[in-house]
Amino acid sequence: MHDSTHLKPHLDHRRRREPPLHRAPATAPEAPWPPDPIPGRVSPISDHPVVPQSTSQNQTLPKSPLTPADSEISARDEGNLGLFDVRLNLKGKNGRSLVLELGSDVLIANSPVFADLISDHRKNLSGLCRIEVPDVENLNVFRETIELMFEEDIQKKLLKIGVFRAIDILEVSAGIKFGRGVSSCLKYLEAVPWTEEEEEKLRDLLPKLNVDDDTATDVDNINWLVDILLDHQMAEDFADMWANQGELLKMHHNASPMVRYELSRVSALLFIALGTRKLHCPSETRLKLLQVWFSPMLSDFGWLQRCKKGLDMKALEEAMGQALLTLPLKEQYSLFMDWFQCFSKHGSECPNLSKSFQIWWRRSFLRGSETFAIESR
């Protein structure tokens, strides 16, 4: 994600109640701001700081504080601790910087990323905490995302911002694991029409989103995303991504039942789309998707029947069978045997793929008869 590739803590802090809203004195002419009041103090800086090298999206965020030499607090900083205990220093790729001075309570409550940094810092130091975010693509978008943490009705705010900006905010929210921000953006995007330019922007964003992190934070968001992409016939890239989620599959094995079932709900939506031909994937993607997520679906199908949440279970059964029949015969054999063993033991707790199984069986028999005839000549 380009708006928050790397975060690092700078100084110590103490936890305080959120202060009244106001701005800090600027050290340079102010950049243009949105008209709404801001949650904390803001200082635009144009001293052209050295921007650290960009890090990849999947790099682990640093958790340890800087050395004591880097964590000296000025008398002015100490005097402000009664109002603000976190200083967020955003460094843009264009050389400008933006400083947000905030109370820690809201950051901790809304972002596990900031909560972890603040918690690690408090283990060793006290006083003001400084967190640096380098390589920010758009300072105002990052700032607006932080502001949304102070909103009770985020979707109402998004109505004023518009689709294009909401997609930018979605990216930042996913990067800092701001769950309310992600879910609000997805619900908003689902409810409003898109232009071609906005659709292309969302399509470009999809590969940058970290699905593992997003799921761990709020698994329902993935279901919202899949619904949106399927409605707009844009789910091919997501299906390919879902088929290659090895870490997410491990999460399914080890996670709580509720998380497991929601992951299988995502797979169910994709299976239905495959079977009804709303989703067109290359054969390799279709095969990988079924190889990875077919077995978890067998395990979770009984629960999905009892808690449908709008899922059409008959459509799911038919779609799974149809999807299996599109695979090469060798792979059909393997997956149908998995299903047959499950169905023999658990009956109605497994999907009923009997019709597709019979079709596969006849095809296999005919293929075997043809092979035997050829070999006998």
C-alpha positions as a Markdown table, in Angstrom:
| # | Residue | x | y | z |
|---|---|---|---|---|
| 1 | Met | 0.0 | 0.0 | 0.0 |
| 2 | His | 1.5 | 3.3 | -1.0 |
| 3 | Asp | 0.2 | 5.5 | 1.8 |
| 4 | Ser | 1.7 | 3.7 | 4.8 |
| 5 | Thr | 4.5 | 1.3 | 3.9 |
| 6 | His | 6.5 | 1.8 | 7.1 |
| 7 | Leu | 5.8 | 3.1 | 10.5 |
| 8 | Lys | 8.2 | 3.7 | 13.3 |
| 9 | Pro | 7.9 | 5.0 | 16.9 |
| 10 | His | 10.1 | 7.9 | 18.0 |
| 11 | Leu | 9.4 | 9.2 | 21.5 |
| 12 | Asp | 7.6 | 8.2 | 24.7 |
| 13 | His | 4.1 | 9.2 | 25.7 |
| 14 | Arg | 1.5 | 9.1 | 28.4 |
| 15 | Arg | -2.1 | 8.2 | 27.9 |
| 16 | Arg | -4.6 | 11.1 | 28.2 |
| 17 | Arg | -8.2 | 11.9 | 27.4 |
| 18 | Glu | -8.7 | 13.4 | 23.9 |
| 19 | Pro | -8.1 | 17.2 | 24.0 |
| 20 | Pro | -10.2 | 19.9 | 22.4 |
| 21 | Leu | -9.5 | 20.5 | 18.7 |
| 22 | His | -7.0 | 23.1 | 17.7 |
| 23 | Arg | -3.9 | 23.6 | 15.5 |
| 24 | Ala | -0.3 | 23.8 | 16.4 |
| 25 | Pro | 1.7 | 26.9 | 15.2 |
| 26 | Ala | 3.0 | 26.3 | 11.7 |
| 27 | Thr | 6.7 | 26.5 | 10.9 |
| 28 | Ala | 6.0 | 27.2 | 7.3 |
| 29 | Pro | 3.1 | 28.5 | 5.2 |
| 30 | Glu | 0.1 | 26.2 | 5.6 |
| 31 | Ala | -0.9 | 23.8 | 2.9 |
| 32 | Pro | -4.6 | 24.0 | 1.9 |
| 33 | Trp | -6.8 | 22.0 | 4.3 |
| 34 | Pro | -10.4 | 20.7 | 4.1 |
| 35 | Pro | -12.8 | 23.0 | 5.9 |
| 36 | Asp | -13.8 | 20.6 | 8.6 |
| 37 | Pro | -12.3 | 20.9 | 12.1 |
| 38 | Ile | -9.5 | 18.5 | 12.8 |
| 39 | Pro | -9.1 | 16.1 | 15.8 |
| 40 | Gly | -5.9 | 17.4 | 17.3 |
| 41 | Arg | -3.1 | 19.8 | 16.3 |
| 42 | Val | -1.7 | 19.9 | 12.8 |
| 43 | Ser | 1.5 | 21.5 | 11.5 |
| 44 | Pro | 2.5 | 21.5 | 7.8 |
| 45 | Ile | 6.2 | 21.4 | 7.4 |
| 46 | Ser | 8.1 | 22.1 | 4.1 |
| 47 | Asp | 11.7 | 21.6 | 5.3 |
| 48 | His | 12.3 | 18.9 | 2.7 |
| 49 | Pro | 13.2 | 16.1 | 5.1 |
| 50 | Val | 15.2 | 13.1 | 4.0 |
| 51 | Val | 12.6 | 10.5 | 3.1 |
| 52 | Pro | 13.7 | 6.9 | 4.1 |
| 53 | Gln | 13.8 | 4.4 | 1.3 |
| 54 | Ser | 10.5 | 2.9 | 0.5 |
| 55 | Thr | 9.7 | -0.5 | 2.0 |
| 56 | Ser | 7.5 | -3.2 | 0.5 |
| 57 | Gln | 3.9 | -3.5 | 1.6 |
| 58 | Asn | 4.5 | -6.9 | 3.2 |
| 59 | Gln | 7.5 | -5.9 | 5.3 |
| 60 | Thr | 7.0 | -6.3 | 9.0 |
| 61 | Leu | 6.4 | -3.0 | 10.8 |
| 62 | Pro | 9.1 | -2.1 | 13.3 |
| 63 | Lys | 8.1 | -2.5 | 16.9 |
| 64 | Ser | 11.2 | -1.4 | 18.9 |
| 65 | Pro | 11.7 | 2.3 | 19.9 |
| 66 | Leu | 14.7 | 4.3 | 18.7 |
| 67 | Thr | 17.8 | 4.8 | 20.8 |
| 68 | Pro | 17.9 | 7.2 | 23.8 |
| 69 | Ala | 19.7 | 9.7 | 21.7 |
| 70 | Asp | 16.8 | 9.9 | 19.3 |
| 71 | Ser | 14.2 | 10.1 | 22.1 |
| 72 | Glu | 15.1 | 13.3 | 23.9 |
| 73 | Ile | 12.1 | 15.4 | 24.7 |
| 74 | Ser | 12.2 | 19.2 | 24.6 |
| 75 | Ala | 10.7 | 21.3 | 27.3 |
| 76 | Arg | 8.0 | 22.4 | 24.8 |
| 77 | Asp | 7.1 | 18.8 | 24.1 |
| 78 | Glu | 6.8 | 18.0 | 27.9 |
| 79 | Gly | 4.6 | 21.0 | 28.4 |
| 80 | Asn | 2.1 | 19.7 | 25.8 |
| 81 | Leu | 1.7 | 16.2 | 27.3 |
| 82 | Gly | -1.4 | 17.3 | 29.2 |
| 83 | Leu | -3.2 | 17.8 | 25.8 |
| 84 | Phe | -1.6 | 15.4 | 23.3 |
| 85 | Asp | 0.5 | 12.4 | 23.9 |
| 86 | Val | 1.2 | 11.2 | 20.3 |
| 87 | Arg | 2.9 | 13.1 | 17.6 |
| 88 | Leu | 2.3 | 11.5 | 14.1 |
| 89 | Asn | 4.8 | 12.8 | 11.6 |
| 90 | Leu | 3.7 | 12.0 | 8.0 |
| 91 | Lys | 6.5 | 12.5 | 5.4 |
| 92 | Gly | 5.3 | 12.8 | 1.9 |
| 93 | Lys | 7.0 | 11.5 | -1.2 |
| 94 | Asn | 7.0 | 15.1 | -2.5 |
| 95 | Gly | 9.3 | 16.3 | 0.3 |
| 96 | Arg | 6.6 | 17.9 | 2.4 |
| 97 | Ser | 5.6 | 16.8 | 5.9 |
| 98 | Leu | 2.5 | 16.9 | 8.1 |
| 99 | Val | 2.5 | 16.6 | 11.9 |
| 100 | Leu | -0.7 | 15.5 | 13.7 |
| 101 | Glu | -0.7 | 15.8 | 17.4 |
| 102 | Leu | -3.3 | 13.5 | 19.0 |
| 103 | Gly | -4.5 | 11.7 | 22.1 |
| 104 | Ser | -3.5 | 8.0 | 22.1 |
| 105 | Asp | -6.9 | 6.7 | 23.1 |
| 106 | Val | -8.5 | 7.0 | 19.6 |
| 107 | Leu | -5.5 | 5.6 | 17.8 |
| 108 | Ile | -5.4 | 2.6 | 20.1 |
| 109 | Ala | -9.1 | 1.9 | 19.8 |
| 110 | Asn | -9.2 | 2.1 | 16.0 |
| 111 | Ser | -5.8 | 0.8 | 14.7 |
| 112 | Pro | -4.0 | -2.3 | 15.8 |
| 113 | Val | -0.9 | -1.0 | 14.0 |
| 114 | Phe | -0.7 | 2.2 | 16.1 |
| 115 | Ala | -1.9 | 0.3 | 19.2 |
| 116 | Asp | 1.1 | -2.1 | 18.9 |
| 117 | Leu | 3.6 | 0.7 | 18.3 |
| 118 | Ile | 2.3 | 2.7 | 21.3 |
| 119 | Ser | 2.2 | -0.4 | 23.5 |
| 120 | Asp | 5.8 | -1.3 | 22.6 |
| 121 | His | 6.9 | 2.2 | 23.3 |
| 122 | Arg | 5.3 | 2.4 | 26.7 |
| 123 | Lys | 7.2 | -0.7 | 27.8 |
| 124 | Asn | 10.4 | 1.3 | 27.8 |
| 125 | Leu | 9.7 | 5.0 | 27.9 |
| 126 | Ser | 7.2 | 7.6 | 29.1 |
| 127 | Gly | 6.0 | 10.9 | 27.8 |
| 128 | Leu | 5.4 | 12.0 | 24.3 |
| 129 | Cys | 5.3 | 9.3 | 21.6 |
| 130 | Arg | 6.4 | 10.2 | 18.1 |
| 131 | Ile | 5.5 | 7.9 | 15.2 |
| 132 | Glu | 6.9 | 8.5 | 11.8 |
| 133 | Val | 5.1 | 7.5 | 8.6 |
| 134 | Pro | 7.5 | 7.9 | 5.6 |
| 135 | Asp | 6.7 | 7.7 | 1.8 |
| 136 | Val | 3.1 | 8.9 | 2.1 |
| 137 | Glu | 1.6 | 9.4 | -1.4 |
| 138 | Asn | -1.1 | 11.9 | -0.3 |
| 139 | Leu | -0.8 | 13.6 | 3.0 |
| 140 | Asn | -4.4 | 14.9 | 3.0 |
| 141 | Val | -5.8 | 11.4 | 2.4 |
| 142 | Phe | -3.9 | 10.0 | 5.3 |
| 143 | Arg | -5.0 | 12.9 | 7.5 |
| 144 | Glu | -8.6 | 12.4 | 6.4 |
| 145 | Thr | -8.4 | 8.7 | 7.3 |
| 146 | Ile | -7.2 | 9.6 | 10.8 |
| 147 | Glu | -10.0 | 12.1 | 11.1 |
| 148 | Leu | -12.6 | 9.4 | 10.4 |
| 149 | Met | -11.5 | 7.7 | 13.6 |
| 150 | Phe | -13.3 | 10.5 | 15.4 |
| 151 | Glu | -16.5 | 10.1 | 13.4 |
| 152 | Glu | -19.5 | 8.0 | 14.7 |
| 153 | Asp | -21.1 | 7.8 | 11.2 |
| 154 | Ile | -18.3 | 7.3 | 8.8 |
| 155 | Gln | -20.5 | 6.5 | 5.8 |
| 156 | Lys | -22.3 | 9.9 | 6.2 |
| 157 | Lys | -18.9 | 11.6 | 6.0 |
| 158 | Leu | -18.0 | 9.5 | 2.9 |
| 159 | Leu | -21.1 | 10.8 | 1.1 |
| 160 | Lys | -19.5 | 14.2 | 1.1 |
| 161 | Ile | -16.1 | 12.9 | 0.1 |
| 162 | Gly | -17.1 | 10.9 | -3.0 |
| 163 | Val | -16.1 | 7.6 | -4.5 |
| 164 | Phe | -12.7 | 8.5 | -5.8 |
| 165 | Arg | -11.5 | 9.8 | -2.4 |
| 166 | Ala | -13.2 | 6.9 | -0.6 |
| 167 | Ile | -11.1 | 4.4 | -2.6 |
| 168 | Asp | -7.9 | 6.3 | -1.4 |
| 169 | Ile | -9.2 | 6.2 | 2.2 |
| 170 | Leu | -9.9 | 2.5 | 1.8 |
| 171 | Glu | -6.3 | 1.8 | 0.9 |
| 172 | Val | -4.9 | 3.8 | 3.9 |
| 173 | Ser | -7.5 | 2.2 | 6.2 |
| 174 | Ala | -6.5 | -1.3 | 5.1 |
| 175 | Gly | -2.8 | -0.5 | 5.6 |
| 176 | Ile | -3.2 | 0.7 | 9.2 |
| 177 | Lys | -5.9 | -2.0 | 9.9 |
| 178 | Phe | -8.6 | 0.6 | 10.6 |
| 179 | Gly | -11.5 | -1.8 | 10.6 |
| 180 | Arg | -14.3 | 0.7 | 10.8 |
| 181 | Gly | -12.8 | 2.6 | 8.0 |
| 182 | Val | -12.4 | -0.4 | 5.7 |
| 183 | Ser | -16.0 | -1.7 | 6.3 |
| 184 | Ser | -17.5 | 1.8 | 6.0 |
| 185 | Cys | -15.7 | 2.4 | 2.7 |
| 186 | Leu | -16.8 | -1.0 | 1.3 |
| 187 | Lys | -20.4 | -0.5 | 2.3 |
| 188 | Tyr | -20.4 | 3.0 | 0.8 |
| 189 | Leu | -18.8 | 1.7 | -2.5 |
| 190 | Glu | -21.4 | -1.0 | -2.7 |
| 191 | Ala | -24.2 | 1.5 | -2.4 |
| 192 | Val | -23.2 | 4.1 | -5.0 |
| 193 | Pro | -22.6 | 4.0 | -8.8 |
| 194 | Trp | -19.1 | 4.2 | -10.2 |
| 195 | Thr | -17.6 | 5.9 | -13.2 |
| 196 | Glu | -15.2 | 4.0 | -15.4 |
| 197 | Glu | -12.3 | 5.9 | -13.9 |
| 198 | Glu | -13.4 | 5.0 | -10.4 |
| 199 | Glu | -13.9 | 1.4 | -11.4 |
| 200 | Glu | -10.4 | 1.3 | -12.8 |
| 201 | Lys | -8.9 | 2.9 | -9.7 |
| 202 | Leu | -10.5 | 0.2 | -7.5 |
| 203 | Arg | -9.3 | -2.5 | -9.8 |
| 204 | Asp | -5.8 | -1.2 | -9.5 |
| 205 | Leu | -6.1 | -1.1 | -5.7 |
| 206 | Leu | -7.2 | -4.7 | -5.2 |
| 207 | Pro | -3.7 | -6.3 | -5.7 |
| 208 | Lys | -2.2 | -3.9 | -3.1 |
| 209 | Leu | -4.6 | -4.8 | -0.3 |
| 210 | Asn | -3.3 | -7.2 | 2.2 |
| 211 | Val | -6.0 | -9.8 | 2.5 |
| 212 | Asp | -4.5 | -11.7 | 5.4 |
| 213 | Asp | -4.3 | -8.6 | 7.6 |
| 214 | Asp | -7.8 | -7.4 | 6.5 |
| 215 | Thr | -9.3 | -10.7 | 7.4 |
| 216 | Ala | -7.7 | -10.9 | 10.8 |
| 217 | Thr | -9.0 | -7.4 | 11.6 |
| 218 | Asp | -12.6 | -7.8 | 10.3 |
| 219 | Val | -13.4 | -10.8 | 8.2 |
| 220 | Asp | -16.8 | -9.4 | 7.2 |
| 221 | Asn | -15.0 | -6.8 | 5.1 |
| 222 | Ile | -13.8 | -9.5 | 2.7 |
| 223 | Asn | -17.4 | -10.6 | 2.1 |
| 224 | Trp | -18.4 | -7.0 | 1.3 |
| 225 | Leu | -15.5 | -6.7 | -1.1 |
| 226 | Val | -16.4 | -10.0 | -2.9 |
| 227 | Asp | -20.0 | -8.9 | -3.3 |
| 228 | Ile | -18.9 | -5.6 | -4.8 |
| 229 | Leu | -16.5 | -7.2 | -7.2 |
| 230 | Leu | -18.9 | -9.8 | -8.4 |
| 231 | Asp | -21.7 | -7.2 | -8.9 |
| 232 | His | -19.3 | -5.3 | -11.1 |
| 233 | Gln | -17.8 | -8.4 | -12.8 |
| 234 | Met | -14.4 | -7.5 | -11.4 |
| 235 | Ala | -13.7 | -10.6 | -9.3 |
| 236 | Glu | -11.2 | -12.4 | -11.5 |
| 237 | Asp | -8.1 | -10.9 | -9.8 |
| 238 | Phe | -9.6 | -11.5 | -6.4 |
| 239 | Ala | -10.3 | -15.2 | -7.2 |
| 240 | Asp | -6.6 | -15.6 | -8.2 |
| 241 | Met | -5.5 | -14.0 | -5.0 |
| 242 | Trp | -7.9 | -16.1 | -2.9 |
| 243 | Ala | -6.5 | -19.3 | -4.6 |
| 244 | Asn | -3.0 | -18.4 | -3.5 |
| 245 | Gln | -3.7 | -17.6 | 0.2 |
| 246 | Gly | -1.6 | -20.2 | 1.9 |
| 247 | Glu | -1.4 | -18.2 | 5.1 |
| 248 | Leu | -5.1 | -17.6 | 5.1 |
| 249 | Leu | -5.7 | -21.4 | 4.8 |
| 250 | Lys | -3.5 | -21.9 | 7.9 |
| 251 | Met | -5.7 | -19.4 | 9.6 |
| 252 | His | -8.7 | -21.4 | 8.7 |
| 253 | His | -7.3 | -24.5 | 10.3 |
| 254 | Asn | -6.3 | -22.7 | 13.5 |
| 255 | Ala | -8.8 | -19.8 | 13.9 |
| 256 | Ser | -12.0 | -19.7 | 16.0 |
| 257 | Pro | -15.1 | -21.2 | 14.4 |
| 258 | Met | -16.6 | -17.8 | 13.5 |
| 259 | Val | -13.5 | -16.8 | 11.5 |
| 260 | Arg | -13.4 | -20.2 | 9.8 |
| 261 | Tyr | -17.0 | -20.0 | 8.7 |
| 262 | Glu | -16.7 | -16.5 | 7.4 |
| 263 | Leu | -13.7 | -17.5 | 5.3 |
| 264 | Ser | -15.7 | -20.4 | 3.9 |
| 265 | Arg | -18.5 | -17.9 | 3.2 |
| 266 | Val | -16.1 | -16.1 | 0.9 |
| 267 | Ser | -15.3 | -19.3 | -0.9 |
| 268 | Ala | -19.0 | -20.1 | -1.2 |
| 269 | Leu | -19.6 | -16.8 | -3.0 |
| 270 | Leu | -16.7 | -17.6 | -5.4 |
| 271 | Phe | -17.9 | -21.2 | -6.0 |
| 272 | Ile | -21.4 | -20.0 | -6.8 |
| 273 | Ala | -20.1 | -17.4 | -9.2 |
| 274 | Leu | -17.9 | -20.0 | -10.9 |
| 275 | Gly | -20.8 | -22.5 | -11.2 |
| 276 | Thr | -23.2 | -19.9 | -12.6 |
| 277 | Arg | -20.5 | -18.5 | -14.9 |
| 278 | Lys | -20.7 | -15.0 | -13.4 |
| 279 | Leu | -17.0 | -15.5 | -12.7 |
| 280 | His | -14.7 | -16.4 | -15.6 |
| 281 | Cys | -11.3 | -17.6 | -14.5 |
| 282 | Pro | -8.4 | -19.3 | -16.3 |
| 283 | Ser | -8.4 | -23.1 | -15.8 |
| 284 | Glu | -5.3 | -22.9 | -13.6 |
| 285 | Thr | -7.0 | -20.4 | -11.2 |
| 286 | Arg | -10.2 | -22.5 | -11.1 |
| 287 | Leu | -8.2 | -25.6 | -10.3 |
| 288 | Lys | -6.1 | -24.0 | -7.6 |
| 289 | Leu | -9.2 | -22.4 | -6.0 |
| 290 | Leu | -11.0 | -25.7 | -5.7 |
| 291 | Gln | -7.9 | -27.6 | -4.5 |
| 292 | Val | -7.3 | -25.0 | -1.8 |
| 293 | Trp | -10.8 | -24.2 | -0.5 |
| 294 | Phe | -12.9 | -27.3 | -1.4 |
| 295 | Ser | -11.9 | -29.3 | 1.7 |
| 296 | Pro | -12.5 | -26.4 | 4.1 |
| 297 | Met | -16.0 | -26.0 | 2.5 |
| 298 | Leu | -16.8 | -29.7 | 3.2 |
| 299 | Ser | -15.9 | -29.1 | 6.9 |
| 300 | Asp | -17.9 | -25.9 | 7.3 |
| 301 | Phe | -20.9 | -26.7 | 5.1 |
| 302 | Gly | -23.1 | -27.9 | 8.0 |
| 303 | Trp | -22.7 | -24.6 | 9.8 |
| 304 | Leu | -23.3 | -22.5 | 6.7 |
| 305 | Gln | -26.7 | -24.4 | 6.3 |
| 306 | Arg | -27.7 | -23.3 | 9.8 |
| 307 | Cys | -26.5 | -19.7 | 9.5 |
| 308 | Lys | -27.1 | -18.9 | 5.8 |
| 309 | Lys | -26.9 | -15.1 | 6.0 |
| 310 | Gly | -28.5 | -14.9 | 2.6 |
| 311 | Leu | -26.5 | -17.8 | 1.0 |
| 312 | Asp | -28.5 | -19.9 | -1.4 |
| 313 | Met | -27.4 | -23.4 | -0.3 |
| 314 | Lys | -29.0 | -25.2 | -3.2 |
| 315 | Ala | -27.2 | -22.9 | -5.6 |
| 316 | Leu | -23.9 | -23.5 | -3.7 |
| 317 | Glu | -24.3 | -27.3 | -4.0 |
| 318 | Glu | -25.1 | -27.1 | -7.7 |
| 319 | Ala | -22.3 | -24.6 | -8.4 |
| 320 | Met | -19.7 | -26.8 | -6.6 |
| 321 | Gly | -20.7 | -29.8 | -8.6 |
| 322 | Gln | -20.6 | -27.9 | -11.9 |
| 323 | Ala | -17.2 | -26.4 | -11.0 |
| 324 | Leu | -15.7 | -29.8 | -10.2 |
| 325 | Leu | -16.9 | -31.1 | -13.6 |
| 326 | Thr | -14.9 | -28.4 | -15.4 |
| 327 | Leu | -11.6 | -29.8 | -14.0 |
| 328 | Pro | -9.4 | -32.4 | -15.6 |
| 329 | Leu | -10.6 | -36.0 | -14.9 |
| 330 | Lys | -7.6 | -36.7 | -12.6 |
| 331 | Glu | -8.4 | -33.7 | -10.3 |
| 332 | Gln | -12.1 | -34.5 | -10.5 |
| 333 | Tyr | -11.4 | -38.0 | -9.2 |
| 334 | Ser | -9.4 | -36.7 | -6.2 |
| 335 | Leu | -12.0 | -34.1 | -5.1 |
| 336 | Phe | -15.0 | -36.3 | -5.7 |
| 337 | Met | -13.4 | -39.0 | -3.6 |
| 338 | Asp | -12.9 | -36.4 | -0.8 |
| 339 | Trp | -16.5 | -35.5 | -1.1 |
| 340 | Phe | -17.7 | -39.1 | -1.1 |
| 341 | Gln | -15.8 | -39.9 | 2.1 |
| 342 | Cys | -17.3 | -36.8 | 3.8 |
| 343 | Phe | -20.8 | -37.5 | 2.5 |
| 344 | Ser | -20.6 | -41.2 | 3.6 |
| 345 | Lys | -19.8 | -40.1 | 7.2 |
| 346 | His | -21.7 | -36.9 | 7.7 |
| 347 | Gly | -24.6 | -37.1 | 5.2 |
| 348 | Ser | -26.6 | -33.8 | 5.1 |
| 349 | Glu | -23.8 | -32.0 | 7.0 |
| 350 | Cys | -21.9 | -32.1 | 3.6 |
| 351 | Pro | -23.0 | -30.6 | 0.3 |
| 352 | Asn | -25.1 | -32.9 | -1.8 |
| 353 | Leu | -23.1 | -33.4 | -5.0 |
| 354 | Ser | -24.8 | -36.7 | -6.0 |
| 355 | Lys | -25.9 | -35.5 | -9.4 |
| 356 | Ser | -22.5 | -34.2 | -10.4 |
| 357 | Phe | -20.9 | -37.3 | -8.9 |
| 358 | Gln | -23.1 | -39.5 | -11.1 |
| 359 | Ile | -22.1 | -37.5 | -14.2 |
| 360 | Trp | -18.5 | -37.8 | -13.3 |
| 361 | Trp | -18.9 | -41.6 | -12.7 |
| 362 | Arg | -20.5 | -42.2 | -16.1 |
| 363 | Arg | -17.8 | -40.1 | -17.9 |
| 364 | Ser | -15.1 | -42.0 | -16.1 |
| 365 | Phe | -16.7 | -45.3 | -17.0 |
| 366 | Leu | -17.1 | -44.4 | -20.6 |
| 367 | Arg | -13.5 | -43.1 | -20.7 |
| 368 | Gly | -12.3 | -46.3 | -19.1 |
| 369 | Ser | -14.2 | -48.4 | -21.6 |
| 370 | Glu | -12.8 | -46.5 | -24.6 |
| 371 | Thr | -9.3 | -46.8 | -23.3 |
| 372 | Phe | -9.8 | -50.6 | -22.8 |
| 373 | Ala | -11.1 | -51.0 | -26.3 |
| 374 | Ile | -8.2 | -49.1 | -27.8 |
| 375 | Glu | -5.7 | -51.1 | -25.9 |
| 376 | Ser | -7.4 | -54.4 | -26.9 |
| 377 | Arg | -7.0 | -53.7 | -30.6 |
